[in-house]
Amino acid sequence: MEYIDELILGLVQGLTEFLPVSSKGHLVLTQKFLGYEVHDLALDLILHLGTLLVIVSYYFPLFKKLFLETFQAAIQRKMNPSVRIVGLIILGVLPAGSIGLMFKSYFEQLFQSVEYTAYGFIFVGFVLWSTRKAKSTSIKTNFDDTQDMYHDFAHITWKNALVVGCAQAFALVPGVSRSGMTISAGLLSGLSGRAASSFSFLISVPTILGAAILKLRDVENFGEQIPSYGVGFVSALIFGWIGLVTILKLVKKRRLEYFSIYLWILAIILLAQIHL
């Protein structure tokens, strides 16, 4: 694969992993546009690891606090708020994880269809549009203070976590954005913008990592291929950071419906090419 292609695919993965437009759908379409008939699983893994690193880096203080306090609770055999938050994350991961394991091959086949991807775009567009009048709670809105986000999780109920987790499962369908579904579900279930977005990205870490481990079994000589995809990894890392910061600003301003228009236009173009 040419370096310029890696750069383009890394850009697409980095931005669309966090913007509510479906990274998988855009990656498949971009590879087809670049002339690749077979989906490159090795590159796909590396690009996703790049955006995964973005999430871990951005929320590192939060992850560190959760890990240390959960470990302390296990040693002392006492409950604390971090144990509850970890429980919420596990609950949020379960729906997509269990469905993905049971129907992995089925959903992978669907991603070969541009038409299904277009329908997925349309569906997410309506979900994003519905967040315009979401009556979420109003807590603090300093999206840059990851330590203070910890306190937002006190407002997340088990029901909220389950609703967001079920929304994440929809991202197994082509064209359906994981971040778009989970953030929208959080807002519509009453969470603040910061709580909805931070919980969305926290549950994405084990979800993406688990999916990567499953894909790893299908890639031959993955370790040998890593150096050749360095440009794609760096590109996904840089543009992933830009995408994450951008979506947090848009969630704060309640402007997710802008992406609805983009998705609907893109879907119309794709369907027109298929049927006309």
N, C-alpha and C positions, 0 to 999 in steps of 0.2 A: 504494500500500500504506500502511495506517495505521501511525503510529509505534509503537503498542502491539504490532502484529504484528511489526514489525522487532525490537523489544525482545525479544519471546518467541523469535523465530527465532534471534536472536543469542545468547540464553541457551542454547538447545538446541544450537546449533553449537559454542559455546564449551566447554560441559561435555562433550558427546559426542565431540568431536574427540579428546580425550585419555582420557576414561573408556572402557573396553573394551565399548562398546555400539552402535557404528556411527553415526557422525554423519550419513551419507547416508541411512540407513534412517530415522532419527529426523526428519531434515529433511523428507523426503517425507511421512511420516505427519503431522507437525505442520502442514505446508502444507495437506494434505487436511482436517485437523481444523479449520483456520481458514477453510476454504471456498475455497481456491485450487485450481482444477482443472488449471491450467497451471503447471508448475514454473518459477519465476522464476530464469533463469540469471544475470542481472546481480546479483541479491542473493546468489545462491549463491557467485558469484565473490568478492564483497566480504566475505562472512562468512568464507570460507576464507582470504582475505588477512589478515583480522584474527587468526585463530588461527595463521597462519604467522608473523606478527610476534611473537606470544607465544613461539614456539619460538626464533626468532632472538634475541630479547631475553634469554631465560633462559640460552641456551647461547652467548651472544655471546663470552665469553672463549675458549671452546673453538673456535668458528668462526674467531676472529681468529688464534689460535695455528696452526690448521691452514692457513689462507690464507697467512700470512706465512712459515711454514716450508716450505710447498710451493713458494711463489714463490722463496724462497731456494735450495731444492734445484734448481729449474729453471735458475736463474742459474749456480749452481756446478756443475751437472750431477752432483750427488751424491744418493744415496738417503738419506733420513732417516725416522724413525718416522711423521712426518706424511704423507709420500708413501704409505706403506703404508696408513694409515688412510683416506686419500682413495680409494685403490684398493678398500678394503673397502666404503666407502660406494657407490662406483660399481657394484660387484658386487651390493650389496644392492638397488640401484634397478633394475637391468637386467630381472629377471623381470617385475615389474609394468609397467614402462615398455614393454617389447616386446609383451607380451600386450595391454596397454591400447591401443596403437597399432593392432594388427592387428584387434582385435575391439571397438573403441570403440562403434560403433552397436549391436552386439548387446547389450552390457552395459547401455547406456543404456535399451534397451527393457525389459530385465528389471526395472529400477528402477521401472517403472510398475506392477508387480505387488506387491500387499500380501502375497499368499500366499508368493511367493518370499522376500520380506523376512522373513516369520515363520520360514520354514525356515532362513534364514541366522542368525537369532537363536538358534534351537535348536542349530545346529552350533557357533557360537561359545561357547555356554554349556557344551558338553561339553569344548571345548578349554580354556577357563578353569578348569573343574573339575579337569582333569588336572594343573594346575600345583601342586596341593596337596602333592604328594610329589616335586616336581622336585628333583633332586640337583645344584644349581648350585654353582659355586665360591664360596668365602667370601673376598672381598677386603675393602676398606674399605667402610663403609656410610654415609659422610657424603654424603648425596645433594645437599647444598647447595653443595658445593665443586666447581664445574664445571671448574676448572683441574685438580684432582686426578683427574677422570674420564679425562683424557688417558692416564693410566697404566693404566687398566682395559683400554684397547683393545689393549694388548700381549697380553692373554689371549684376544682374539677371533681365531679362525682364519679362513681363507678358507672352510672348510666351514661354520662358524657363520654367516658373512655370507651365504652362498648359501642356507642353510636359512631364515634370517630374511627374505631377499629373496623366496624362493618363498612364504613365509607371507603376505607383504605382497600378493602377487598375488591371493590369495584375497579380498582386500577389494574387488576389482572386482565381486564378486557381491553383490547387495543383502542388507542385514542383517548382513553380515560386517564386523566391526570391524577396521580397520587396526591400531590400537594393541593391541587384544586379541590378534590373531594374531601380530604381530611380537614383542611382549613375551613372550607365552607360548612362542613358538618359541625365543627366546633363553634363557629359563629352562630349557626342556626339553632344549636342546642343551648345557647345562652352564654358561651364563654367570651371573655374579652378577646380583642384581636391578638394581643401578645400571648395570652394563655393558649389560644387556638393554634397559633403558628408555632410556638415553642413545643407544644405537645405533639403537633404534627411531625416536626422534624426529629424529635426524640424517638418516636416510635418508628421512624423511617430507618434508623441506624440498624437495629436488629433485623428489620425486614429486608433491607438491601444486602446486609451481610449474609443473611440466610440464603437469599436468592443467589448471591455470588458463589457461595459454597456448593449449592446444587449445580450451578452451571459449570463449575470447575471440573466436575466429573466428565463433562462432555468435551473438554478442550484438551487436546494432546500436546504434550511438551509445553505447558503454559509458562513454566519458569524460563525456558529458553527464548520465549517470544517477548517477554517483558521489556528488555532493552530496546527492541525495535519499535515499541509503541510509546516511547518517552515523550514525543511531541504531543501526542493525543492526551496523555496523562496531565502534562503541564497546562495544556490548553483547557482541559476540563476543570482543573484546579483554579485557574485564574478567572475564567468566565463563570465558574460555579460560585465563587465569592461574590462576583458582581450580581449574579442572579439572586442569591440569598439576600443580600442587602436591599436589592430592588423590591423583592416581594414583601419584605418586612415593612418597607416604607408604604407600599401600596395597601397592605392590610391595615396599617395604622390609619390611612386616609380613607379606607373603605372604597377602593377603586377596582375591585376584582372584576366588575362587570365589563371593564374595557376589554378584557381578554375574551369575553363572550363574542363580541363582534368579530375579533380576529379568527376565532375558531369556526364560527359560522361561515365566514367568507372562505376560509381554507377548505371547509367541508364541501361547500358548493362547487368550488373549483375541482376538487378531487372527483366528486360524483359526476360532474359534467364531462370530465375526461373519460370516465368509465362508460357512461350511457349515451353520449352524443357522438 
